[in-house]
């Protein structure tokens, strides 16, 4: 562990408040074992030791509701119209440059960092290049602002905003990603998709950017925007325009230069505005701060940062510009404690800054991220409630490229900052491994026990080999960041299309035992006239449980059915990928990613080093328990025939109550109880999905990576699926992430956390190269006291030792959640872990609230 | 009392096995709850552990109804005559006293978990298989197995054999007993007990008898006996407001704990929680505390912390409020 020497510690003791409580390195403002309580979540006024931060928090809305801002859409349209003959890349560059140079800028009281999306806090710009029609439709249909169909994550807008956006609608018809992608898709691809029966969803990036990346922080901080400009100019000068490849590069580099100039100008505009604001400020303290902020922006507009304050300012602005260019979510902050540490150390050693000052900057930075917002349609927010900007992950701890542990003071300060601000951004990820320092585990456990849902933990010991299996060399694999909800990624070198789609494995099992036909196939289905009425079935005819004579036939049918649906999903995702490349290249992003300028290739076309698409398998518990139910009850105990079991699900269990009770009881082998019978079948279900996804080529020069987590889309897939044989009734969520089944009847995992830990780690996490996730839910009593803390740490250690990849934790009592559902007004600040991220519980819709309440709670007092 | 299965193998009669137990001994533990108890403490939260022998517990709310199910009647060798239903065909009780074949078939056939059996015979190999599966957690935390109840030492012969088997496997052992047990039975388990957990409810024997049904002479004698062997002990008092939380009683207990010397590694004051009421209902028994309501948390918590501080000061004993503080020198 890189820490200051004892002499340095002593010298610095007076700069932080609780020095006498700390007797071990590393140092931070708080002692490493500071406790904030168990299960208190966000329900504390003035959580920060800094009055400034508490003041900012007072005016910070605990909501993801916002408003629609039309300026960006107009400025982009203006630029496209002004440059009609240019290539798509150059046109896009003029679009982003026009926004950066002209969009309104905002400066707020008390804040020490500037940067936003070109609109006021909680405002969401519109990105018509991906699709404008849906935005205008939702406004016209009353689905954008608050309504009965949209009770959270709603966006207000003025009639003028609507009129201004509608005026652009015609221009973007057939010029946007959505229209281009749809033109590539056939009926066979669509029938099982979001637009059909929802066997898989592949529409995540059909009307927004793919996002899910981190920029190349070493490049940005080492070169600055001026250095990047120089590199672009040098590469332009080297081109031989008689070479057709260089002609393409020429287009890209011109675009990159325009976008880079826009970024520089954008930051200079902040510098000018800050200087003007300083000039009119009377209070000498604030005046001085504004002058320093103006100087910071003026410097980092072109130059590499020299201090912590300059660096954090540049990191925030560079990421805001990515979001202004492209509204993809999960734009992530990389290994913040690693790339910021040299600035921290420099500032402490030279006396430029103090630990407290930098702690305050980090806390301000967190709130700035929370102020950002993103427009989503009313369907998506039903399952991705309270996502806000979505996915701003920040990674802490873990191995350095040379294999040593990278924990430092900033690791602790960044965790403290979460407890001090208690807003659900950024999404913190702590990397653990077999040699993680005890102090960091205690800090992590104490922040988790607070109950805001942060941070998640990632396991180097399985993630690094997993990444290496995707041809990533050891040093880069060790340097991974976590992107968004779940995904491991080499920051700045990966265009990973993480979380691009998801396959409902439970629906695949349904089709596999019903010869390709959906349960509850009837005239009420919107596809009836194209399908059932013609005697067709949704999927291929791979077998019928009513006539199967051995369990192996079930497995074989599942395998074939899975292959077919993976083919469909892969083809849809490749079509969307091609649409992005042709319609919406990303010249600014390309300048801050590794390799694009050097190669002269846009990031959407494979300009950076690693190029993946990562779709997830959903419902492994539901599928595993389904297989287990069939094997045990139909083929071994013969308590029920295949026909009876299918009929019971077809009838949504009505009239089959004893069977419903039986399949939901502990008399059937279930995943999550350290029972090899069910766990082996669950592993088969997951491996089969991975087998049909991994290493398939994608359209931007890389290959597909399977993941295994649902975040919250298990709710959306459940809504599309009729009852299933393991004891789900129609439209209930399928099982979440790597978790066990919990149906309306009961939870299928009943043996407690050690059994869950063992069952889940029997799965091959390393094979899910796009990531896995296990949600744990503890009652506060289970984690109280040193006993609760240290045994919880042991449980995490064991999960790491057993090669589980990733865990997230909820620590809220069942009673609190139910009370919050009844009296939301009293629980405005109650943060809970959803999956992949934390959210204000009362902002979620009831389905999702119920799903969270229903997850098995591990309570034992 | 020693049970045997049909093969003649010695068995424990166990009504619950709880993984990830963290409050009954150091580290992550698996706790085994044995049937049978000579005491009748009114605040008992495990009434299914009191009676010696298997018992049927009934959850009417989980019954699907005779019209839809009736599996219990169909599988009963006596045609369902011990099984009682209400007018709507919902299960109300299984009468084990009269006519019942004691075959427990109904508990196996009930698909909905409405008929539960409290107390299953388990052999040592069966128990060891469960313990082994959590061995990694024990080793990581200094945990192991805790034998509890009911009163585990009612089944002292089996307990002694099981503890010896655990030690042979290097599994750390705790025994939690109320110690109203013949001293020679206690002696049988001591050689393979790593930590002994017990409790003192009242210092005064008359009050003890009035509330729990037995005097405390044997209990106190046994506690002193165990302490003299040098086995580390955790002593507890369930602090029930209005029942035994008066200073006179608590200070007398403190004095007693002090007299035990260094064997006591922690003395825990456990707050009363109203738990187990639904389990009394499944056994068709009233909750013995009736409608007793403990005062608000803010009230009892203050008193508990005051008692802790005063007991520490007066007697210099290692008192903690609750069971959330680690045992000094134990666990990892």
Interface residues (C-beta under 8 A of the other chain):
Chain A: X657 X658 X659 X661 X662 X665 X666 X667 X674 X751 X752 X753 X754 X755 X758 X782 X784 X785 X786 X787 X788 X790 X791 X794 X795 X797 X798 X801 X858 X860 X861
Chain B: X18 X19 X20 X21 X22 X23 X27 X28 X62 X64 X68 X69 X71 X111 X112 X113 X133 X134 X136 X137 X140 X141 X143 X273 X322 X323 X324 X325 X326 X331 X332
